[in-house]
């Protein structure tokens, strides 16, 4: 099959259609299923590079290439060559644990995330074997025939076979913001993509109309694929990625410094070079948070699975953190605060009386428009079924700047343009209005305009949504219209709709607010309608800001209005994005819930974009999270799951900071004071191996209720302070252990190393029960697997010196009196950590948004003490 992909030198849009079909070995009626499968195997899935994770073997190879792993393998080889079989075995076990566990868990996490994403993946209407099928976008192959409509993303580079008022937004490729009409012309001589009027390209979006298109290029052979390196930049790191990286670098920097210090001291004391090198290497391994990537991956994947049970599908795993950190949610009104079961209840003229003429004109406009039909159109179409002999000549599709749709119709005489849209805009274009005598419209003077505005306001205060309907007769012979024809209209009246408020919307908003999330309603509707709905569900409007007033505000003035304003009315898509940017400038983590074509910019702008399963393709593609039900209650449960996930990640971080820093400090001091190594390299590695095993169940741990009741953000200053305050507590008990072993039990090298191994591992592992909660540890139940694993590791550490395996790694059986004393010391250590922890959280709490602080002041805080 010849290549018809896009290129600078020309493309498929330049070929005659018959020749193109012959090249592709295709027909206008699509491919057969068997042939499509052969092409899929030959051409590959319709994806851009970077849209899939690496295969399992590639992930294993990438981890083996890690410099630290390579050093460990060299160290294992040296140990084997020098006869240190125990060291060799432990190093290999550590490497295998890190690589296999990390790779397997992350692979499983990625597979789980892929399955969830696939459940909300974009699907296309494709002709196969003469029938219309719904297929995933990545199953499309060259030669397929795809049916497109308003709201769809173009899934590949395509040639237009048939079209009707088919307008496409090509801003991604050409930078042109205005929609471009595509038509089924035979061939275009232009080389540039922007001039290819008979082609639609991957990644662009359908604004209005319908089309049947022939797929000519897929995946990396598309125009978007050829320039994906410049157009599809890797997004900037999310807050979670930045936080984990900063934490890892903080630990690594301190580890490297202290490890080099320990190595230098050993060399100055003329200790054996190989032993000193192995000890320093073991320290580097033991003090590095090598399980952090695995803990993050597994915790996020587990969070995504839990959220899926709450009918929330996560497309981008890192967005779980953003959802949990979200302190402001901007949401539309329709379908969120209301039932989205819209009914047209009245059609009124300027006098306020019922007007069958308004129904007729509104129905004709909705019947013949080719754009994406909204719920108002569906409500209108349910009221009639007969076109009455009218047929369509042309259309000016809806856009969010004009806020109206115009269709040109004809029955017997001169063509008539029927306009339906926002009341203010349609009235501004009208010069006359219909009276009881439809043949003699009256001038729409100041008095008549005042009555029209008053009627609109009155309907809005009663909670009705309103569309204005107008018309204009054009000259005979006209078959085309554009925006310049939208003037001197005859105002017919209003189509009046009712969308009942959701009974549970108010409770869902109250739950979000109790959880520290401020809700702001951002809608294109009239202020009176929005206020009525808010009042009906019990949502208090503090202040409202309308689109026309927002235009007049500078960025500084808008910032000043934000905190007191929770209702934005009559706003355009650009104004929605501007409000979100202003909130982000003020330090808020902002979520946006939207489902329409116009919502894509705001979904991209927000920290976390949220859409619904029934949204248009453009919105679903832009969103990070998909709700399977358009309901704030579902979202509120998702927010809490996001916080649960973040809470478990932070437990590992706190463990790493408190125990690792203390161990590093103790190791450095012991190296200076002792005439022998405080632990043999193999013992350090074994300590690290057992400690890592105890940490594996952290992603499955329980999270306290108060941790779910407010948004949290990654705070490196808090983490650093926690390390500097809690780490020395660990070192203090290490030094007490040193004194106990040297002064009371007169320990030699073997007993000292054994005693400190047991104490170090016991304190490192058991402190998780204190650090995992801000409560009294006895009143916060840990996960069963975490508790069982931690206690089993400590039991193994205590019993190991008494076993044959213990002698194999250089241990000696410690006196039972030492174990008794150690038990008392561990209990004292945990009690002291608990006291210091409480003091720390009182004096140096983590940063919270102003909204979270306000919400927390309204909640009873259960300390558990």
N, C-alpha and C positions, 0 to 999 in steps of 0.2 A: 504494500500500500504506500504510494508516494507521500512524501512529506508536504503538508499544506500549512504548516505552522507559520505564525506571524514572524516577520523579520523586517529590518530596516529597508531591505531591497524590494519589498512588496509582500503580497500575501494572498490568501484565498479570496479576498473580496474583489480582486482584480480579474479572476477567472470567470468565463461564462459558466452559468449554472450547470448546463449539460456536461461541460468538460469537468467541472468540479465533482459532480456526482460520479462520473466515470472514474476519475482519479481515486475517489474514496470507495469505489465499488459499493455505492449506496443508492437508495431510492428515496423519494420524498415521503414514503410511507414507513420508513425506519428499517431496522435490521431484524433478522431472526434471532431468537434466543441463543441458539448454538453458535452462530457466527459471532455474536456479541461476546460470548464467553471466550472464544478463541482470540478475539482482539484484545480482550482484557488481559489474557495471559501474555500476549505479545507486547502490548503497549504499557502495561502496568496500571495501577490504580490512578484515578484522576485526583492527584494530590500534588501540592508543591513540596519541595524539599524542606525538611524541618518540621513537617506536620505529624511525623510519626517518631516514636522513640527508637533507640537503637535496639537491635536484637540482643538476646540474652548473651550470646557469645561475645558480641562487641562490648557489652557492659562489663563482662568479666575481664576482658583484655584491657579495657581502660583502667580498671582498678589495679590490675597487676602492674601497669605502667606508672602508678603513683610512686614518686621518689622515696617516700617513707617505706613503702612495701618492698621496693627494690633493695633498699639498705637492709631491711629485715632479712630478705632472702640471702643477701651476701653474708650477714651475720650468722644465719643458720648454716651456711656452707662452711664458714670458719669454725663454728662450734663442732660440726661433724668432723671436720679435718683434724681438729685438736682433741677429739675424743670426748667432748662434752655432749654426750648423748641426750642427757636430760634437757640441757639448754636448747639443743636442736629440736627436740620434740615439742617443747613449750612454744618456741618461736613459730614453728610450723603451725601449731594449733592456733596461736594468736592470729597469724596471717589468714588461715582458713576461716576462722570465726569472722574476722573483719570482712573478708572478700565474699565468702559464700553467703553469710547471713545478710550482709548489706545488699548484695546483688539480688539474692532470691526475694528478700522482702520488698526491695524497691521494684523489682520486676513484677511481683504480685500486685503491688500498689498501682503500678502503671497499668497493668491489665484491668484491674478493677475500675480505675478512672476511665480507661478507654471504653469499657462496657457501659459505664454511665453516660459518657459523652455520646456513644453510639445511639443510646436510647432517645436522644434529642437531636441527632444529626440531621442536617438538611436533606430533604428528599425532593426528587424531581419527578415530574410527569413525563414519561418516556414512552414512545411507541415501539413495541416489540411484538413481532409476529402479528402485526395488524391491530393489536389491542393496546389500550393505554394502561401503563403500569406505574406504580409509585416505587422508585428505586433510590437508594442512597446516591448522593452526588458523586462519590468516588467510584461508583460502578459504571459511570458513563464512559463510552468509548467513541473514537472517531467514526462517523457514519450514523450515529444515533440521531433520531429526530426527537427534539424536546419541545414541550409546550410551556410557554412562559406567560405570566400575568403580573399585574401590579403587585409590588411587594416582594417579588422573587429576586434572588441573586442569580446572575447569569453564571452557570456552572462551568463553562468552558468557552473557548473561542468558537463562535458560531456564525453561520451565514443565514440570513433571514429568508425563509421560504414564503411565508404569508405573514401579514401584520395588519393590525387595525389600531390606529392612534397609539402606536407603540413608541413610548418615550423612555429613554434610558439615561441615568445619571452616570457620566464617565469621568467624574472628578478624580477618581483614583489614578486613572491613566493619563488624562489630558490636563487636569487642573481646572477644567471648565465647570463652573458650578451650575450652569443652566442645563436642564434636561435637553437631550438631543433626540429628534425623531428618527427612527430607523424604518426603512421600507424595503420591500422585496424587489429591488431593481436588479437587472441581470448582471451588471459588472460595473465597477468603479475604477477609474484610471488612477486616482490619487494614491500615492504611496503612504502618506501619513495615516495613522490610526484615526486621528480626529476627523478625517474627511471620509472615512469608510462608512457611508450612510446605509450600506446593506449588511453590516456586520455588527455583532454584539460580542463583547469580550469578557473573559473570565474576571470576576471580581466587581463588575459594574452591577448596578441595581435598576430594576424596572420600576419606573415611577407611575406609569399608567398604560392602559391598553393591553393587548394580547398579541402573541406571535407564535408561529411555528418555525423552529430554527433547526438547522442542520449542524451537528457538531463536527468541526473541522480539526481541532487540536485540543489536547487535554494535558493536564499536569504541567510538567516543566517545559513542554513544547508550546505552551500558550504564550501570548504576549506578556502576561503578568509573570509567568514563569521565567521568561528570558531576562526580565529586569527585577526579579524578586529580591535580589540582594540589595537593591537600592530602595524598593518600595516597601518591602516587608521586613523592616528593621527588627532586630530582636528588641522586644519592649524593655524599657528600663527595669532594673531589678525591683521586685515588689518589696514591701516593707519587711516581710518575713525573710526573704532572701538576703536583704541587706543586714537584717539583724543577726541571722545565723552566721553570716560571713564575718561580721564585726566581732561577734562573740568568739568564733573560732580563731580569728587573728589575735584577739586579746590573749587567749590561752596560749596560743603557739608562741607569741612573742616572749611571754614570761617564761614558758617552758624552755625555749632555746637559750635564753640568757642564763637561767639557773643550771641547765644541763651543761653548758659550756663552762660555767663556774665550777661545777662538781668535777668535770673532767680535768680542768686545770689544777684543782687542788689535789686530785689523786696523782697527777703526774708530778707535781712539786714534792709530794710526799714519797716519790719514788716507788709507787705501787706498780705492779706488773702492767705493761702497756695493754696487752690483749684484754686482761680482766677489767682494766679501767675503761677501755673503749666499750666493751660489752655492757658494763654497768651504765655508762652514760647513754648508750643506745637504748637499753632497757628503760631508763628513766624517760627518754623522749617518747617511747611507745606508751608507757604507762600513764603519762601525764597528758597525752593528746586526746581530745574528745572525738575519737575515731568513729564512735557510734552515732554522732549527731546527725549525719545525713540519713542514716537508716531510721533513727527515731522520728525525724521530721517527715520522711516519706511515708512511713507506716502510719504515723499519727494522722497525717493529712488524708491518706487513703481511707483509713478507718473512719475519720470524720466524714469523708464524702459518702461512704456507704451508709453511715448512720443518718446523714442528711437526706439521702435518697429515700430512706424509710419515712421521713417526714415530708416526702413529695418535693424535695429540693434537689436538683441535679447540678453538680459542680462541673463546669467545663474547664476551669483553670484552678488547679489545686491550691495555689498560693492565695486565691481570692477567699478561701475559708478564713484566713487570718484577717483579711480586710473586712469581711462580713462581721466577724466577731468584734473588730475594732470600730465599726461604724457607729457614729454618734448622731448623724443626721441622715434621715431618709427623705428624699424628694419623690413624690408619687403623684400620678395622675388621679383624677377623680373617678372616671368611668371604669367600672369593673373592679375597682379597689374599694372605694367608698360606696359605690352603687352596685346594683345587681347586674348591670349590663343587659337587662331584658327590656330594651327600649320599645315603647309603644307610641305611635302617633295618636294623640287623643283629640286634637282639634285642628281645624284649618280656618283661620280668621282673616278677614279683610281689615282695612284701616278703621272701619267702624266698630270692629270687635265682634261682628256677626259672623256666623259660619259661612264659608265660601267654598263651594264645590270647585270653583275655578282654581283656587290655590292647590287643591289636591290634584287636579288634572295636570297642572304645570309641574308641580313637584314630582309627580309620578313619571311624567315623560322625561324629565331631566335625569332621574335616577335610573330609569329603564334603559336609556340609551348611552349613559356615560360608560366609559371603558376603564376608568381608573379603579383603584381598590375600593370596593364598596364597604362603607363603614356601617355600624349598627343603625344609624339614622336612615341610610338608604334602604336597609333591609326592612325597617319599620314602614317606610313609605310604600315599598313594593308589595307588602302584604295587604295593602288597602285596595288595590286594583289589579286587573290582569289583562286588560284590553288596550292595545296601543291606538285603537280608533283610526287606523289608516295612516298614521304618521310614520315617516321613515327618517333615518339620520343621514345628514350630509357631512357634518364635520363637528369638531369638538376642540375646546380649549381646556385641557385637563386641570384638575385641582392642583394648587400648590399652596404652601403655607404662608406665603407672603400675600398673595391675592385673597386667599381664604374663600374661594368660590369655584364653581364649575359651570361652564357654559357649553351648551350643545345647540347645534344648528339643525332644525327639523323642517320638514315640508310635508304638507298633505295635498292640498289642491292648488292654492294660490302661491303668494310670495313666501319665501322661507322665513321662519321665525326663530330667533335666538332666545332660548330659555336659560335663565341664570338662577342658580341656587347657591346660597352661601351665608356668611356671617351677616347679621342684620346691619351692623354699622357700615360695612363695606358696600353692601348692595344698596342701602339707602343713599349713600353718598354718590352712587352712579345713576340714581333715578331722578327723573325730571317731572314725571307725572305719576298718577296712581289711579287704579281702577275704582270706579264708582259702581253704583247699582246698575247703571247702563254701561256695560263693558265696552260698547262701541265708542263711547265718548269719555276717555280718561280726563281727569282734572289735573291742573297744575299742582305739583307737590311744593306748595309755598311753605313759609316758615310755620304757619299754624298747623298745616298738615304734617309737617316733619315733627313738630312738637307732639302731636297726638300719636304718631308712629313710635317715637321714642318712649312716650309714657306707657303705651301698650306693651312694648318690649320690656320695660322695667317692671311693670305690674306682673307680667307672666313670669319673669325671673324670680321675683320675690315669692311667688307661689311654688317655686321649685321646678318650673318647666324649662326645658331647653327649647331654643327657638332657632329656626332657619328662615331667612327671608327669601321670597320667590319673586322674580321679576321677568319681564320679557321685552322684546323689541322686534319689530318687523323690518326685514332688510329688503333691499332692492331685488326684484325678480332676476333670476339667473345667477344669484350668488350661491356658491357651493363651498366657500372656504371662509373661515373666521379666524381672527387672532385677538390678542389682548386689546388692540386699539379699537375693536368694535364694541367693547364693553362700556358704553356710555349712553346717555339719553334713554334710560330704561323706563319701563312702565312698572311701577311697584304694584304687585298683586296682593301681597299679604304675607302672613306668617304660617309656617307649618310648626305645630306645637307638639312637643314630645314629653313623655314622662319616663324617668328611669328611677325606680324606687331605691331608696337607700338600703344598704345591707344591714340587717338587724344586728349582726355581730361585729360590724366594722369599728364601732366606737370602743368596744371591749378590746379589740385587737390593738387599736392605737394606744389605749390606756396601758396595755401590757408592754408594748414597745417603749412607752415613756417611762414606765416603772423600771425597765431594763436599761435606762439611760440613753434611749434613742429618741431624738426629737423628730417629729414628723412634720414636713412642710408639704402642703398640697400645691402642686404646680399644674395648672390647667389652662386650656385655651378657651374655656367657657366664660360666660358673663359672670361678673362678680356676684350679682344677686342670686343666680342659680347656685353657685358654689357655696355662698353663705347659707342658703336654705338647706342644702344637703349636709353641711357641717353641723348646723344646728340640730338637724333631725337625728344625727348619730351621736350627738353629745360632744362633738369636737369643738373646743372653744377657739374662736379666731381672735388672736391678739391684735393683729393688724394685717391689712391687705394691701397689695401693690399690684397695679394693673400694667399691662404691657406698654400702653402709650405713655404712662408716667415713668416707667422704667427707662424708656429711651432717653428721657431728659436728665437722668441721673449720671453723674460721673462715677467711675469705679470707687472712688473714696466715699461718695455719698451713698452708693449702694451698700458698701461695706457697713456703713453706720446704721443702715436700716435693717440689716439682715437678722440680728438677734431678736428683735421684737416683731418680726413679720413671719407669719407661718401660712399665709395664703397668697399665691401669685396667680392672677387671673389674666385671661386674654393675652397670653404670652406666646410668642413664636418659638420655633425650634432653636434659633440662635439665642433668644433671650433665656430659654431654659438652660442652655450650656453656660451662658454668662452667669446666671445665678449659682450654678454648681461651682464654677471657677472662683467666684467670690467667696463662697463658703470654704473652699479648700485654702484660699489665701488666709483665712482667719484660723487655720489650724484644725479644721474639722475633717474627719474621715467621712466622706459623703457617699451614700448609695443612691442610685436612681432606678426607679421601677418604671419601665415603659415597654410598649408592645407595637408601636407604629413605625411607619417609614420615617417619620420625622424625628423619632427618638434615637436613632443611631448616633448622632453627634454627642448627645448627652450621655448615652451609655458608654461611649468611649471616654468622655471627659471625667466621669465619676470615678472614684476609687474602686467601686465595685458596681458593675452594671448588672441589673437584674431584669429579666424578661420572663415571659410565660410561654407555655407550650403552644398556645394558640396564636402567638405573635407572628408577624410577617418574617420572612427569611432574613431580611436586613437587620431587624432588631435581634433575632435569635443569634445571628452570626456575631453581632457586636457585643452581646452580653457575656458576662463571666459565669452567671448563675441563672438557671432556668427553673421557674416554679411550675410544677405540674398542675397547680390550681391557682387562679388569680385571686389570692386571698392573703391579707396581711397576717392572719393567724398562722398560716403556713410559713410566712417569712419570719415571723417572730420566733417560731421554733427553730428555724434555720440559723438565726442569729445566735441562739443559745448553744446550738451544736458547734458553731464556729468558735465560740468562747471556750467550750469544753476542749476542743482540739488545741487551741492556743495554750490553755492552761497546762495540758500534759507536756507540751513541748517545753514550756518554761520550767517544769519540774526537773527535766534533764539538765537544762541550763543551770539551774540553781545547784543541783548536785555537783555538776562539773566545777562551778566556781568555788563552792565551799570546801569540797574535799580535795580537789586537785591543787588549789593554791596552798592549802595547809600542808599537803604532802610534799610539795616542792620545797617549801620553806624548811620543813623538818629534815628532808633529805640533805639539803645544803648545809644545815647546821650540824647534822650528824657526821657528815663527811669531814668537817673541820675538827670535830671533837674526838672522834674514835680512831683508834689505831688500825681498824679493819673496816671493810665495807659494811654499812648498816644492814644491807640485804644483798644477797648474791644476785647477779643478773637474772638467773633462771627464776629466782623467787619473786623478783619484781615483775617479771613477765607473767608468772602464774597468778600473782596478786591481780594484775590487770585483767587477765583472762576471766577469773572468777567474778571480779567486779563488773565486767562487761555483761556477763551472763545475768547477773542480778538486775541490770538496767533494762534488759530487753522487754519486760512486760510493761514498762511505763506507759506506752501508748494505750494500753487497755485499762488504765487506772480510772477510778472515780474522781469527780471534780466537785468541790464544795458548791453549794447553792449560791453563796454570796459571790463566788468567782464568776458565776453566770449572770449576775444581776447588774453588771456594768461593763462598758467597753474598756478594753485594755489595749495599750500600744507598746511596741517594743521600745524599751528605755535602757540604753547601754550605760548611762550614768548610774541608774538603779542597780544594774547587774554588777558593775564594777564596785560600787559601794558595798553590795552584799558580799562580794568576794573578799574585800579588804576587812570587813567586820567579822564574818563567820569563819573565814579561813584560819586566822590566828587561834580561834578556839580549838580547832582540830590540832594545830601545832602544840598548843599548851598541853593537851593530854598525851601527845606523842612524847613531849619532854618528860612528863610525869612517868610515862612508861619506861623511858630511858633510865630515869633515876631509880625506879623500882627494880629494874633488871640489874643495873650495875651496883647499886648500894645495898639492896636487900638480898638479892639472889646471887650476887657476884658472878654475873653471867659472862661466859666467854663468847667468842664470835658466834658459834652455832646456836646457843640458847638465846643470845640477844637477837639474832636474825629471826629465829622462830617466834619469839615473843612479840617482836614488833610486827611481824607478818600477820599474826593472829589479831593483834590490837588494831592495826591499820585497816585490815579488811572488815573487821567487825564494826568499827566506827564509821567507815566509809559507807557500808551497806545499810546499817540500821538507821543512819541519820535521815534516810529517805522518808521514814515515817514521821519525822518532825518537819522536814522542809516541804513535804508535799502539800501542806495545808497551813493556812494562817490561824486555824483554830487550835484548841487543845488537841493534841494528836489522839488522845483517847476518845474523842468525840467526833472524829472524822474517819470513817471506815475506808481503808484502802481496798483496791481491787484484790480479789482472792489470789489471782495468779501472781501479782506483784508481791503480796505478803508471803505466799508459799515459796516463791523463788528466793526471796531475800533471806528468809529464815533458813532455807536449805543450804544456801551458799555459806552463811555464817557457821552452821553446824558442820559443814564440810571443812571449813578453815580450822575449826577447833579440833576436829578429829584427825585431820591429815597428818600432823606430826607424830601421832601414835601408830600410824600405819607404815607398812613397808615402802609405800610410795613416798612418804614423807622423807625417809632416809635417802631415797634416790635423788631428791632435790636439795639435800643438805640440811634437813630439819633434825632436831632432836626433841625428845618428849619433854615438855616443860613440867615442872612440879604442879601438882594439883592446887597448891596454895597460890601459885601465880594465877591460875585460871579463876580462883575465887576472888582474888584481888582485882583481877581484870574485869570480872563481872560488875563489881562495885564501881570501878572507874568508868565503864561504859554507861552504866545507869547515870552516874554523875555527869558524864559528858552530854548525854542526851538531855538531861534536865537543864544544864547550862545553855546548851544550844537553844532550847525552847525559850528560856528567859531572854537571851540575847536577841532571838528572833522577834519576840514581842516588842522589845525596846526598839529594835531596828524599824519595824513597820510603823511604830508610833512616831519616831523621829525622822525617818527618811523614806516615806511611802513613795511608790512609783508615781510618775506623772499621770494625771488624768485630765481629760477635757473638762472645760467649764460645765458642759452639759452633764457629764458623768458625776461631777461633784454635786451638782444641784439635785440630780436624781437620787444619789446616795443619801443625801441629807433627809430625803423623804422616806427612806427605808430603815427598818430596825436592823442594826448590824448584830449578827449572832457571832460573838467571839468564841463561844464554846468554853470559855474559861470558867 
